Amino acid sequence: MGPLRWLAAQLDSAISREANELQSRELTLPGALLRNPRGRRVAFMGGPATGKTWLSMALLSAGWLFEGDARIQLRTDGVRALPRTIRIRDPLRALPSAWRKVAATAPCLAPSLEDPNNYEVRALDPRLLGRDWRLMSGPVDAILFLELNPGGRGAIRPLDSTRAFRYALDMSRGRMSSLSAAALYKFVAGAAIFRLRIGQAEEAVELIDRALREATRYELAGRFGVGAAL
């Protein structure tokens, strides 16, 4: 595990440097990008400890495809995920049983300095969960702003684009220019938008699927054609 852990740490360091460089010259947002089984692309927005990783793994288990769960880069041709593996900061015993065996094979990085429990961070290749991993550039079909409600009930509700733009602007990091501001507006304006409160990951998956189907029926028919399905 020594050489593998060293290699994983080097790759992690290189990707972190790339992310810092991106933030210095381009606008980025904290978020995950995944595609559902029907091929629709969804951004899950939230800072640290808002459930992006747990939700990404639950969606992978439900047949979604992973792009990234760290930062989203805003580009003139759409958005693109930072090419980083899934990072698990929880001890193995805290993970759902279906994930423990796969997570146990993932290389460990150095303990996170931001983690008061000093747990080891595991770098999990999403392909270990049996799914493809491919990066894309382009628009998203939906955006969900995340909020944790540990132990409570989950909920999802529509969010207007004006408020969503304000939330995204507050989350953004990097160089703001006329082009990046236009890219941010385009990112928000072209999507169905929701606020998701996460109680349990499995419940959240059901809420997301239901909300996207309703959005298709009532809001997105004009963009994708009547009867199109998210």
C-alpha positions, -999 to +999 in steps of 0.1 A: +000+000+000+030+023+004+037+031-033+000+032-041-007+056-013+023+078-024+010+078-060-025+087-049-011+115-027+009+129-057-021+128-080-042+145-053-016+172-049-014+178-087-052+180-090-054+204-060-028+226-077-048+225-109-080+235-090-061+265-074-048+276-107-083+274-122-097+295-094-071+322-101-080+326-137-116+312-141-148+310-122-155+278-104-184+265-081-184+238-054-206+211-067-210+176-081-219+167-117-237+134-126-259+121-154-291+101-147-299+068-165-318+088-191-287+108-199-297+141-184-270+161-166-276+174-131-254+197-109-256+193-071-244+226-055-230+229-020-199+236+000-180+213+023-201+188+044-233+193+025-237+157+014-223+159-022-201+127-018-227+106+000-254+117-025-230+110-055-224+074-042-261+068-036-269+080-072-241+058-086-257+029-068-290+039-085-275+038-120-263+074-125-229+082-141-203+103-123-184+132-136-171+149-104-180+159-069-155+186-060-157+218-082-174+228-114-156+249-139-176+275-158-166+276-195-179+294-226-191+260-239-209+251-206-196+235-174-170+208-167-162+189-135-127+189-120-113+155-128-110+142-092-119+108-077-146+105-050-131+114-016-145+095+015-137+111+048-159+088+069-145+058+087-155+025+070-179+015+097-199+046+091-206+037+055-236+018+042-227-019+041-230-020+002-201+006+000-177-007+026-161-035+006-154-012-024-142+017-002-118-006+017-099-013-016-094+025-023-060+040-016-057+062+015-044+097+014-030+116+043-055+125+070-075+157+062-062+187+081-098+201+080-111+170+097-111+173+136-114+135+138-082+131+117-097+103+097-078+090+067-092+102+033-099+074+008-097+082-029-124+061-046-124+056-084-161+057-094-155+029-119-150+006-089-188+009-084-193-005-119-200+027-137-183+046-166-164+078-158-163+104-185-159+142-183-180+164-205-184+201-213-218+215-218-250+227-202-269+210-174-305+201-174-311+207-136-294+223-106-300+212-070-288+233-041-280+210-012-288+213+025-282+186+051-309+176+076-292+146+094-317+122+109-346+142+097-369+141+067-358+151+032-376+176+011-373+192-024-389+223-038-385+244-069-363+275-067-366+306-089-337+315-112-331+349-096-325+334-062-305+306-077-282+330-095-276+348-062-268+316-044-244+305-072-227+339-073-221+337-035-206+302-039-183+312-069-146+315-066-121+329-090-118+356-116-151+374-124-152+388-158-180+397-183-175+362-199-176+343-167-206+363-154-224+355-187-214+318-183-228+318-147-261+333-158-263+308-187-256+279-164-285+289-141-310+302-167-310+271-188-318+246-160-347+234-138-337+245-103-345+230-069-335+232-033-329+197-018-328+190+019-311+157+025-322+135+054-313+100+042-293+094+009-317+068-004-347+090+002-329+119-015-325+097-046-363+091-048-370+128-043-346+138-071-361+113-095-396+124-088-387+161-090-370+157-124-399+138-138-423+165-127-400+192-141-400+174-174-438+173-174-444+209-165-413+229-172-390+213-196-414+200-223-406+231-244-369+226-243-367+188-249-400+182-267-433+171-253-429+137-236-392+140-231-380+124-199-353+135-175 
